Amino acid sequence: RTGSPPRRTPPRDQREAAMVWSCDSCTLENAEDRRSCEACEAARPLPPWSCASCTFENRGLDEECEVCHTAKPAPTWTCAACTLQNGDALTACDACGAARPGASPPPANSTVEYDVVVPDGVPVGGVFEALVGDLSIPVTVPPNLMPGRRLRIRVDPNASAALHHPPPQ
């Protein structure tokens, strides 16, 4: 084997350690894919989190940093389309409307609301294309709404049909 460096494989005990988790209640080492302990059925511990203020690595169940008492950040997910960090409770991106990975499709006859900005140069009664997630939706500018103002549109994700009205003031 000339010309190629030797492959280095971690020792067997390091490889196996990465494939198990230790129960906080009884210390049994469980397979990585288990959600609860095989022996005592205790829930798998939450993964540790790093404090944004002091970088200390805290236990997953701690709600504030043990060192500087900064609150644990709220869980988030990253939008694959626009990379916005969204709150864990959202099933669609707050910025672009893209569906959360693994989220179930919206039920029939449901609508999702989005705020869009009326582009400059589009008059009242004019039509512009609003980009919502991976959809391009034609939107008619309603009376008394000037360019640069926000407009709330309702989208039926199942039919891709849009209704629009100004957001409540």
Solvent accessible surface area in square Angstrom, and as a share of the most:
residue,aa,sasa,rsa
1,R,217,0.79
2,T,139,0.81
3,G,89,0.85
4,S,59,0.38
5,P,109,0.69
6,P,97,0.61
7,R,204,0.75
8,R,219,0.80
9,T,84,0.49
10,P,67,0.42
11,P,77,0.48
12,R,168,0.61
13,D,99,0.52
14,Q,109,0.48
15,R,100,0.36
16,E,78,0.35
17,A,63,0.49
18,A,78,0.60
19,M,123,0.55
20,V,49,0.28
21,W,21,0.07
22,S,57,0.37
23,C,3,0.02
24,D,105,0.54
25,S,82,0.53
26,C,52,0.31
27,T,101,0.59
28,L,72,0.36
29,E,116,0.52
30,N,3,0.01
31,A,50,0.39
32,E,78,0.35
33,D,124,0.64
34,R,85,0.31
35,R,211,0.77
36,S,35,0.23
37,C,0,0.00
38,E,118,0.53
39,A,71,0.55
40,C,58,0.35
41,E,137,0.61
42,A,27,0.21
43,A,84,0.65
44,R,85,0.31
45,P,45,0.28
46,L,107,0.53
47,P,103,0.64
48,P,79,0.50
49,W,26,0.09
50,S,70,0.45
51,C,2,0.01
52,A,97,0.75
53,S,78,0.50
54,C,47,0.28
55,T,107,0.62
56,F,81,0.34
57,E,112,0.50
58,N,2,0.01
59,R,141,0.51
60,G,5,0.04
61,L,105,0.52
62,D,15,0.08
63,E,125,0.56
64,E,84,0.38
65,C,0,0.00
66,E,91,0.41
67,V,87,0.50
68,C,52,0.31
69,H,120,0.54
70,T,46,0.27
71,A,73,0.56
72,K,55,0.23
73,P,81,0.51
74,A,77,0.60
75,P,90,0.57
76,T,72,0.42
77,W,23,0.08
78,T,66,0.38
79,C,1,0.01
80,A,94,0.73
81,A,72,0.56
82,C,53,0.32
83,T,99,0.57
84,L,71,0.35
85,Q,105,0.47
86,N,4,0.02
87,G,36,0.35
88,D,63,0.33
89,A,102,0.79
90,L,68,0.34
91,T,90,0.52
92,A,26,0.20
93,C,4,0.02
94,D,108,0.56
95,A,69,0.53
96,C,25,0.15
97,G,12,0.11
98,A,22,0.17
99,A,77,0.60
100,R,63,0.23
101,P,89,0.56
102,G,88,0.85
103,A,34,0.26
104,S,92,0.59
105,P,111,0.70
106,P,52,0.33
107,P,100,0.63
108,A,79,0.62
109,N,143,0.73
110,S,27,0.17
111,T,72,0.42
112,V,44,0.25
113,E,81,0.36
114,Y,31,0.12
115,D,63,0.33
116,V,19,0.11
117,V,72,0.41
118,V,0,0.00
119,P,55,0.35
120,D,124,0.64
121,G,74,0.71
122,V,23,0.13
123,P,88,0.55
124,V,74,0.43
125,G,48,0.46
126,G,16,0.15
127,V,91,0.52
128,F,18,0.08
129,E,101,0.45
130,A,4,0.03
131,L,142,0.71
132,V,7,0.04
133,G,27,0.26
134,D,141,0.73
135,L,59,0.29
136,S,63,0.40
137,I,6,0.03
138,P,85,0.54
139,V,1,0.00
140,T,55,0.32
141,V,1,0.01
142,P,18,0.11
143,P,101,0.63
144,N,137,0.70
145,L,7,0.04
146,M,118,0.53
147,P,50,0.31
148,G,48,0.46
149,R,109,0.40
150,R,135,0.49
151,L,0,0.00
152,R,58,0.21
153,I,0,0.00
154,R,86,0.31
155,V,3,0.02
156,D,30,0.15
157,P,47,0.30
158,N,81,0.42
159,A,69,0.53
160,S,56,0.36
161,A,55,0.42
162,A,31,0.24
163,L,113,0.56
164,H,63,0.28
165,H,54,0.24
166,P,62,0.39
167,P,22,0.14
168,P,104,0.66
169,Q,185,0.82
